[in-house]
Amino acid sequence: MPTYYFIMGAYNLLSLFIVAVAAYNLFRCKSFWEQVIAFFIMYPFVYRVLLIK
């Protein structure tokens, strides 16, 4: 069982890193509409990445 916890912890850390970098790059722009579009692009991706177990 400890191997499972290590693998899932590593997966969650990697997912968090990918989501944080993608969100930082998408939300750097100052245009409100581009941020809204970026949110609607990021939401399904984040939902899928974080809930795949």
C-alpha positions as protocol buffer text, in pm:
chain_id: "A"
residue {
  index: 1
  type: MET
  ca { x: 0 y: 0 z: 0 }
}
residue {
  index: 2
  type: PRO
  ca { x: 276 y: 259 z: 64 }
}
residue {
  index: 3
  type: THR
  ca { x: 376 y: 239 z: -306 }
}
residue {
  index: 4
  type: TYR
  ca { x: 22 y: 338 z: -405 }
}
residue {
  index: 5
  type: TYR
  ca { x: 29 y: 641 z: -175 }
}
residue {
  index: 6
  type: PHE
  ca { x: 367 y: 748 z: -309 }
}
residue {
  index: 7
  type: ILE
  ca { x: 253 y: 721 z: -671 }
}
residue {
  index: 8
  type: MET
  ca { x: -74 y: 906 z: -606 }
}
residue {
  index: 9
  type: GLY
  ca { x: 109 y: 1178 z: -412 }
}
residue {
  index: 10
  type: ALA
  ca { x: 357 y: 1222 z: -696 }
}
residue {
  index: 11
  type: TYR
  ca { x: 70 y: 1233 z: -947 }
}
residue {
  index: 12
  type: ASN
  ca { x: -112 y: 1498 z: -744 }
}
residue {
  index: 13
  type: LEU
  ca { x: 202 y: 1712 z: -712 }
}
residue {
  index: 14
  type: LEU
  ca { x: 270 y: 1685 z: -1084 }
}
residue {
  index: 15
  type: SER
  ca { x: -93 y: 1773 z: -1161 }
}
residue {
  index: 16
  type: LEU
  ca { x: -78 y: 2074 z: -932 }
}
residue {
  index: 17
  type: PHE
  ca { x: 243 y: 2194 z: -1097 }
}
residue {
  index: 18
  type: ILE
  ca { x: 98 y: 2158 z: -1449 }
}
residue {
  index: 19
  type: VAL
  ca { x: -224 y: 2337 z: -1353 }
}
residue {
  index: 20
  type: ALA
  ca { x: -35 y: 2618 z: -1178 }
}
residue {
  index: 21
  type: VAL
  ca { x: 198 y: 2679 z: -1472 }
}
residue {
  index: 22
  type: ALA
  ca { x: -87 y: 2667 z: -1724 }
}
residue {
  index: 23
  type: ALA
  ca { x: -303 y: 2902 z: -1516 }
}
residue {
  index: 24
  type: TYR
  ca { x: -13 y: 3145 z: -1469 }
}
residue {
  index: 25
  type: ASN
  ca { x: 54 y: 3154 z: -1843 }
}
residue {
  index: 26
  type: LEU
  ca { x: -312 y: 3185 z: -1941 }
}
residue {
  index: 27
  type: PHE
  ca { x: -408 y: 3452 z: -1687 }
}
residue {
  index: 28
  type: ARG
  ca { x: -104 y: 3677 z: -1741 }
}
residue {
  index: 29
  type: CYS
  ca { x: -291 y: 3881 z: -2001 }
}
residue {
  index: 30
  type: LYS
  ca { x: -474 y: 4193 z: -1885 }
}
residue {
  index: 31
  type: SER
  ca { x: -776 y: 4168 z: -2113 }
}
residue {
  index: 32
  type: PHE
  ca { x: -1090 y: 4067 z: -1923 }
}
residue {
  index: 33
  type: TRP
  ca { x: -1234 y: 3870 z: -2216 }
}
residue {
  index: 34
  type: GLU
  ca { x: -914 y: 3675 z: -2269 }
}
residue {
  index: 35
  type: GLN
  ca { x: -916 y: 3583 z: -1900 }
}
residue {
  index: 36
  type: VAL
  ca { x: -1279 y: 3466 z: -1924 }
}
residue {
  index: 37
  type: ILE
  ca { x: -1196 y: 3252 z: -2227 }
}
residue {
  index: 38
  type: ALA
  ca { x: -887 y: 3116 z: -2048 }
}
residue {
  index: 39
  type: PHE
  ca { x: -1103 y: 3022 z: -1749 }
}
residue {
  index: 40
  type: PHE
  ca { x: -1347 y: 2828 z: -1966 }
}
residue {
  index: 41
  type: ILE
  ca { x: -1055 y: 2653 z: -2132 }
}
residue {
  index: 42
  type: MET
  ca { x: -885 y: 2571 z: -1800 }
}
residue {
  index: 43
  type: TYR
  ca { x: -1191 y: 2454 z: -1605 }
}
residue {
  index: 44
  type: PRO
  ca { x: -1254 y: 2122 z: -1787 }
}
residue {
  index: 45
  type: PHE
  ca { x: -880 y: 2053 z: -1803 }
}
residue {
  index: 46
  type: VAL
  ca { x: -834 y: 2109 z: -1429 }
}
residue {
  index: 47
  type: TYR
  ca { x: -1146 y: 1906 z: -1349 }
}
residue {
  index: 48
  type: ARG
  ca { x: -1027 y: 1614 z: -1560 }
}
residue {
  index: 49
  type: VAL
  ca { x: -665 y: 1619 z: -1438 }
}
residue {
  index: 50
  type: LEU
  ca { x: -749 y: 1646 z: -1068 }
}
residue {
  index: 51
  type: LEU
  ca { x: -1026 y: 1386 z: -1066 }
}
residue {
  index: 52
  type: ILE
  ca { x: -853 y: 1110 z: -1263 }
}
residue {
  index: 53
  type: LYS
  ca { x: -742 y: 855 z: -1007 }
}
